[in-house]
Amino acid sequence: MARFDRYMLSQLILLFGFYGLVLVLLFWVNRAVRLFDQLIANGQTALVFLEFSAMIVPGVIVFIIPIASFAASVSVTNRLNSESELVVAQAAGFGPFRLARPVLVFGIFAAVFMLIQTHVLVPMSQLRFAERQAEVAENITARFLTEGSFVHPVDGITLYIREISPAGELQDVFLSDERAPDQQFTYTARKALILRTDAGPRLIMFDGLAQVLDTDSQRLSTTGFKNFTYDISALLSGPVIGKRTVSQIYTPELLDPPDATLAETGETRSALRAEGHFRNAQALYAVVTAMAGFSMLIVAGFSRFGLWRQIVFALGAVALLQTLDNTMLDLARRSESNLWLVYVATLVGAVFNIVVLVMASRPSPRDMRRRRRTLREMRQLPVGGAT
C-alpha cells in the first residue's frame, strides 16, 4: 500500500479502537450495574460478577462495531479535510475512489472482526452465560436457604428451615405458597432434600402435611404424606439449564436447522435461517457504515467552516439504512424465499456509497464557475512580445 494509505488506515484503526473502547464501556456499565445488583443480592461473590461481566462483552461489541467504524471514518476524514491533507492528496492526483481504498480496507477489517464475533464468540459466550446463570440460580443454599429465618424468595412464597445438616438435609421445613388468588397452600415436613433434575430443581419433602385453604369458601383441606415433590424452579430468578435461544446457537446449525433445533427454539426454519444469514449481513454492514462516513464527507470538498452539515446527513443515511436492515430481517423471517432480503440494506448502502463517490469525482458547479473565470482571465493576458 502507498504511504498515504498506510497513514490513513492507521488513523482509522486507532480511532476505531478508541471509539470502540468508549462505547463498550458505556454499554457494558449499563448492563453490569443491573447484573451486579442481581448477583450481589443473591449472595454471589465479586469473582462471579467479573466472570458474568466478561461473558456479556462479545454481545456488546457486536452492537457497537458499526457505530465505531462510522465514527472513526467520519473523524479521520473530517480531520484530514480540516488540515488540508485531503486537498494535497487530491492535488497529487488521488481521486475519491483512490482515496476510499484505505477506508475500504478498514471496513473489511471491521467486517472480519464482526464475523469472528457473530459466528464464534457471541454464541459461545451466550451459551456459557446461560449455563453459569443456571448454575448460580440452582445454588439454592447460597440464594435463599437460611437456617432459622423466614425468607421470601419471590412474592407470595414464604420459606422456613430450622436447620441444614452438613449432608444438605433440610430439617423441619415450612413452605407457604400464596401466589394463587383463590387458594393458599401450606406445606410442613420433618425433613426435605434438594434434587436437581433435567426440568429444574425439586424440593422432596418427607413425613409432612399439606394444607389447602379455599379463600372464597374459607374451607381448609389437609392431607398427610410420606413424601411430596415441589417444583422450586419458579423460585429462581435466573433460567435453568434447558432450551437454547437463537443467540446461543452456532451459525451452521442455524443455516440448516434439524427438527430438534426447531422444537427447542420454537422458531420456524425460515426464522432460524434468516438469523444465520443476518450474521453475515451484519459484517457487510460494517463496511457500508465505514464507507458512508467517508463518502458523505468527501463529496463536500474542502470547507473552512467544517463539514458538520455533511456529518448530520451521514448520520441520517446510516440511521435509515439501519431501519431498513431491521425491517428486511422481519420480512425474511416469515418465508425462506425472502432470505435474500437480509442483504438488501447492505446492497442499498453499497450503491449509495458508489453514487456519492461518483458525484464527488465530478467537479461541482462552483468549481466549474471558478475554472471558467480562470480561463477568461488567462485569455486576457498578453501573449509574448516586448514589455
N, C-alpha and C positions, 0 to 999 in steps of 0.2 A: 504494500500500500504506500501511497505517497506520504510525505512527511505531514502535509496538512490533514490528510485522512487520519493518520495516527494521532495527531494532536487533538482533532475534534472528537474522535472516538474515545480517547482517554478522558476528555472532559465529560462526555456523555455518561460513561460508566461511573466516573467519580460522583457526579450529581445523582445518578440513579441509585447508587449505594446510600448517599446521604438522605435523599427523599424517602427511599425505601425504609431506612432505619427509623426515621422520624415517624412515618405513617404506621409502621409495625408497632412501635412503642405506644402510639396513641390508641390504636385499636386493641392492642394487647392489654393495656392498662384497663380499658373499659370492660373487657371480659374478665380479666384477672381479679378485679375488685369483687365482682359477684361470686367468682369461684372461691376466692379467699374467705368471704363471709360464710359460704356454704360449708366448706371443708373444716374451717376452724370451729364453727358452731357444732359440727358433728364429731368433734374430738380428734381430728386428724392433725398431724404434725406439719411443720413448715416444709419438710422434705417432700411430703406428699403434694403439697401445694406447688412446689417448684417442678415436680415431675409432671403434674397435670398442666401447668403453665407451658412447659416445653412442648407438650402434645398439641396445643391449640395454635402454635406458631405457624405451621405449614398452611393451615386453612386461612390464616390472616394474610400470609404472604401472597397467596393466590389472588386475594381480593385487591391488594394494593399494587401488584406488578403493572397493570395497565396505567394506573394513575401515576405511579412513579416514573414510568417510561415517558409518558406525555409531559410531565412536569420537567424532567431532565431535558427533553428535546426543546421545549419552549425556552427554558432558562439559557441553555447553551446558544441557541440561535439568536435570542434577544441580546445576549452579551456580545457575541461576535458581531452583530449588526451595530450595536451602540459604539463599539470600539473600532468600527470601520474595517474589521478583518475580513468580513464577507465582501466588502467593496473591493478590497485589494485582490481577493481571490477571483472575483468576477472580472476584474481588470486584467488578470493574468490569463483569462480565457476559460475559467470554470463556469459552466452554465448551471442552471438549477438542478438538472438531473445529475450532473457530475458532483455537485455539492451534496446531493442527497445520498451519495454512496456510503459515507460513514454512518449516516443515520440509519440506512437500511441494514448495515452490518450490526449496528447496535440493536435494532429491532429484532433481528434474527437471534442475537444473543439473549434478549429478554424472552423470546418465544421458546428457545431451548430450555431456559430456566423454568419457564411456566410448564412445559411438558414434563419435566422431572417432578415438579410439584404435584401436578394434577394426576399423573399416571402412577406415581410411586409413593411419594412422601405423604400426600394427603390421605389416600386410603389406608396406608399403613398406620399413620398417627391416629386417624379417626377410629380404626378398629381397636387399636391398643387402648385408646382413651375410653371407649365403651367397656372394654374388658376390665380396666382398672376401676372405672366407676362402679361396675357391678361388684367387684371385689370389695371395694370400700363400703358400698351400700349394704352388702351382706355381712359385714363385720358388726353384727348386732350388739355384741358386748361393748364395743367402743362407742356405739351410737346412742343406745337408749336403755340398755340393761344395767340398771343401777340397784345395788343392794339397799333394802330398807327405805326406799323412796318411791313416791308416786310420780311417774313420768307420763308425759303426753307426747308420744312420737308424732302424731298427726291429730288434727281436730276431731273430737269425738271418741278418741281412744285413750283409755287410762290403764296403765300397767304398773303392777307392784310385784316385786320379788323380794322375799325375805332374805335369801342367801343364795349365792352362786358357788358351788363346790369347785375345787381345783380341777376336777374332771369335766367341768362345764355343765353339770346338772343343776337345774333351777329348782329351788326348794320353796314350797308354799307360794304358788302363783295366783295372782288375782288379775283378771283382764275384763275390762268393761268396754263394750262397743255400742256407742250411741249415734252412729252415723246414719242409720235408717230413721226416717221421720216418724214411722208408726210403730217401731219396735225397738226395744233395748235388750242387748244380750250381755249376760254376765257369766263369766267362767271362773271357777276356782278349782285348783288342783293341788295335790300333795307334792307332786314333782313334775318337771317337764324337761324336754330336751329340744335343742335346735337342730333340725335336719335340713341339709341342703339337697335340693332335687333339681332336675333339669328345668322344671317350671318355676323355680324360685325357692326361697327358704320356707320351711314349715315349722310350726310350733306343735310338738307332740306332747299332750298333757295326759297324765296318768292319775287314776283314782280321784275323780273330781265330780263337780256338779255344774250343769249348765242351766241357766235361768233365762227365760224369755218373757219380757213384760210387754203386753199389748197396751200402748199408750192411749188408744181410743176407749177400750173397754176396761182398762186397768186390771186385766186378768194376768196372773203370773203362772207360768208353766215351768216346772222343774224336771230335770232328767239327770240321773246319775250315770256315770260312765267309767269304764275301766281304762280306756284310752280314747283320746279325741284329737283330731288333727285340725289345726287352724292355720289358714293361709296368712302369713305375715308379710308377703311381698308388697302388699298395698301400703305397709307402714314405712317403706323405703322411699326416700325422695329421688334416688337415682335409679337408672334402669338395671334390670337383671340381665345376666348373660342369656342370649337367645337370638332373636332375629336381627339381622343386619339391616342397616339403612343403605340407601343408594351411595352415599358418600363413603361408605366403608367397603365397597366392592371394587375390585380392580377392573380396569378397562376391558381386557379381553373377555371377561365374564359378562360385562355389560353389552358388548357388541354382539355376542352370541349367547344369550342367557338361556340356561336349561330350565326345565319346568320347575325344578326345586327352587331356583332363584326367584322365579315369578311368584311362586306360592309364599316364599319367605318375605319378600318385599311388598307383596300386594299390588305391584305395578304391572302394567301391560308390557308386552315385548317392545312395542314401538317407543314407550316412555323410557325404558332402560337403554335401548339403542340410541335414542336421542341424547340421553345424558352422556353416553360414551363418546359420541361424536362431538358433543358440546365441549368436552375437554380439549379436543384438538382445535376447535374453533376459538376457544379462549386464548390459546397460544398464538394463533394467527392474528387475533385481535390486538395483541400487544405490539405487533409490527405496525398495524394500522394506526394505533394511537401515537406511536413514536413518529411515524411519518406525517401524521396530521399536525403535530406540534411544529414540525419543521416547515412543511409546505405552506401552511396558512400565514407564516411569518415571512417566508422568503418571497412570496408573491407581492408583498407590500413594498419591497425595495428598501433603500436607506431612508431613514427619517430621523431628524434631530429631536423630534418630540416623542420618540419612543413608539412602540408597537402595541400599546395597550388595547386599542380597538381590535386589532387582529387577534390578540390573545383571547379577548372575550368571544370573538367569533369562533375561534378554535375550540374553546370550551363548549360553546353551544353545539358545534358539529359533533364533538365526541359524545356529548350527552344524548343527542338524537340517535347516534349510532348505537349507544348502549341500550336505549329504549327499544330500538328496532331489534337488537340482539335478543333481548328478553322476550319480546313478542314472538319472534320466529321460533324460539325454543318452545314456547307454549303450543304453537301450531304443530311443530314437529313431533311433539309427544303424543299427538292424537292419532297419527297414522304413520306406518312405515314408509308410505310413498312420499311423505313430507320430510324425510330425514335431511334432504339437501338444504332445507330452509335454515338449518343452524349455521350455515356458512354464508347466508345472504348478507348479513351485516358486514362481515369481513370483505366480501366481494364489493359491496357498495362503497365501503371505506377505501378499498384499493383504487377503484375507479375514480372516486372523489379526489384522492391524492394525485393521481396521474393527471387529471384535468387541471387541477390547481398548478401543478408544476409546468404543464404546457402553457398555461396562461402566464406564468412567471417567465417563461422563455421568450415570450413576445414582448416587444417594447410597449410600454404604456403610452397613452395619448400625450401625457406630459413630456415623456422622453422624446416622442416624435416631434412635438412642437419645439422642444429645445434643439433637436437636430436640424429642423428646418431653419430656425433662427440662426444657427451657427453656419449653415451653408450660405444663407443670404449674406451674412457678414463677410464670409470668405470671398464671395463673388465681387463684393465691393472693394476689395483690396487691390491696389495696383499690381500689375503683372510685370516684373522685371523693369528694365530701364534705369536711367540715371536718376538720382535723387536731386 
